[in-house]
Amino acid sequence: MKFTFLVAALLFAASTVADDRPVADIELIKELKQYCMEVAEDEGTGELSMEAFLLNCVNEELESEGYQPITKLPK
């Protein structure tokens, strides 16, 4: 029971930390999407679809710059 409570507390703490990061503005996300499209053209997307690759790539870049991840790419 204590272990379950500890795991729940850690998950709650981790989700709270994620919310403390700022949200990137749409222009930054569009710039990162363009960058990731160029990476995909040069290196390929591996086994991922283009959409999945771009979302993953943009989120990696956002995380490296201290922003919250996104769930959907802008058009």
N, C-alpha and C positions, 0 to 999 in steps of 0.2 A: 504494500500500500504506500509506504514511504517512497519507494522507487517511482511509482506511478505519479505521485505528487511532484517529485523532483523533475521528472521528464516534462510534465505539463508546465511547471514553472519555467523551465529552460526554454521551452517552445514559446511561451508567452513573452519572455524576455527578448528572445531573438526577433519575434515579430514586432515588438515595440521599438527595437533598435532600427529596424528597416524603415519605420515610419518617420524617424527623426531626420532622414536624409531629404534634401530638397528635391522637388520635382523639376525635371529639365523642361525648358521651354520648347515649343514646337520647332523653332528654327534650329536649335541644337540637334534635336532628334532627326530632322530632315538632313542636316549636314552629315550626321553619323550614318544615316541610311545610305546616302550617296557614297560615302567612303567605303561602307561595307559592300555596296554593289561593285565597286572597283576591285575590292579584294576578291570577291566571288568570280569576277571575270578573269583575274590574273591567276588565282589559285584553285578555283572550282569550289563547289559546295559540299564535296564529299558525298555522303549518303543522304544528306538533308535536301529537302525541297528548297527552292530559292527563298520562299517566304519564311520558312523555319530558320534557314541560315541567317537571313537578314535580322530577324528578331533576336536570335541568339547573339549575333555579332554586335548589334546596337546595345543590347543589355550588358554585354561585357564591357563595352566602351563607357556606358553610363556608370557602371559600377566602379570602373577604374578612376572616374572623375568625381565619384562620391554622390551620384544621383540615384534615385529610386529606379528600379527596373520598370519597364512598360509591359503591357500584356498584348498590345496590338500596335502595329505600325501605321503611321499616318499615310494617307494616299498621296 
